[in-house]
């Protein structure tokens, strides 16, 4: 009985260590080479709604506002997911030019990555 407990504990510890080495990365879609990182989820929602409801002028205004409040981060940039919901994830960039950047990305732009 003692040996089976040790074996189970070893598997649990091994699994925890394997998951700790896993991470997430940003993934550009639709032929893009960068991912837009919004300051927060509310900004993402406001800009998305402005683009949808405003027609051509609203889309241009939304694009101008987006350009001033967001960052374009390279495809495949490693990130840490701080929190997530059905719309996307609050992330922190862990490597590269924008290391330390915190922001919100839509759920389609974050992918689970196993580093081996």
C-alpha positions in Angstrom: 0.0 0.0 0.0 2.8 2.4 0.8 4.5 1.9 -2.6 1.3 2.7 -4.5 0.9 5.9 -2.6 4.5 6.9 -3.5 3.9 6.1 -7.2 0.7 8.1 -7.3 2.4 11.1 -5.6 5.3 10.8 -8.1 2.8 11.0 -11.0 1.0 14.0 -9.5 4.3 15.8 -9.0 5.5 15.0 -12.5 2.3 16.2 -14.0 2.5 19.4 -12.1 6.0 20.0 -13.2 5.1 19.3 -16.8 2.2 21.7 -16.7 4.4 24.4 -15.1 6.6 24.2 -18.2 3.7 24.8 -20.5 2.6 28.2 -21.7 0.6 30.1 -24.1 1.5 32.1 -27.2 -0.2 34.7 -29.3 -1.5 33.6 -32.7 -2.2 35.9 -35.6 -5.1 35.0 -37.8 -6.4 35.9 -41.3 -3.0 36.3 -42.8 -1.8 38.9 -40.2 1.7 38.9 -38.8 0.8 40.6 -35.5 -1.8 40.4 -32.8 -3.6 43.4 -31.4 -3.2 43.7 -27.6 -5.9 45.9 -26.0 -5.2 47.7 -22.7 -8.3 45.9 -21.2 -11.4 44.0 -22.1 -13.6 47.1 -21.9 -11.5 48.9 -24.5 -11.8 45.8 -26.7 -15.6 45.7 -26.4 -16.0 49.5 -27.0 -13.8 49.5 -30.1 -15.5 46.3 -31.5 -18.9 47.8 -31.0 -17.9 51.2 -32.5 -16.6 49.4 -35.6 -19.7 47.3 -36.0 -22.3 50.1 -35.4 -20.6 53.1 -36.9 -20.5 52.1 -40.6 -17.6 53.5 -42.6 -17.1 56.6 -40.5 -17.4 54.7 -37.2 -14.9 52.1 -38.5 -12.4 54.8 -39.4 -12.8 56.5 -36.0 -12.5 53.1 -34.3 -9.4 52.3 -36.3 -7.8 55.7 -35.3 -8.7 55.1 -31.6 -7.4 51.5 -31.8 -4.1 52.6 -33.2 -3.5 55.0 -30.3 -4.5 52.6 -27.5 -3.4 49.2 -28.6 -0.1 47.5 -29.3 0.8 45.2 -32.2 2.7 42.2 -30.9 4.4 39.7 -33.1 2.9 36.3 -34.0 4.0 33.4 -31.7 5.0 35.7 -28.8 5.0 33.7 -25.6 2.5 35.0 -22.9 1.2 34.1 -19.5 -2.6 34.0 -19.2 -3.5 36.0 -16.1 -7.3 35.4 -16.4 -9.7 34.5 -19.2 -13.4 34.4 -20.0 -15.5 33.6 -23.1 -14.3 36.7 -25.0 -10.6 36.4 -24.5 -7.7 36.5 -22.0 -5.9 39.1 -19.9 -2.2 38.3 -20.7 1.3 39.3 -19.8 4.0 39.0 -22.5 6.9 36.9 -21.1 9.5 37.3 -23.9 10.4 39.5 -26.8 10.2 43.2 -27.6 7.1 43.8 -25.5 8.2 41.7 -22.5 6.2 42.8 -19.4 3.3 44.2 -21.5 -0.1 43.5 -19.9 -3.3 43.6 -21.9 -6.4 41.8 -23.3 -6.5 39.7 -26.5 -9.5 38.0 -28.1 -9.8 34.2 -27.4 -8.9 33.4 -31.0 -5.5 35.0 -30.6 -4.3 32.9 -27.7 -3.1 29.3 -28.1 -1.9 26.7 -25.5 1.7 25.7 -26.2 3.7 22.7 -25.0 7.4 23.6 -25.2 8.9 20.3 -26.3 
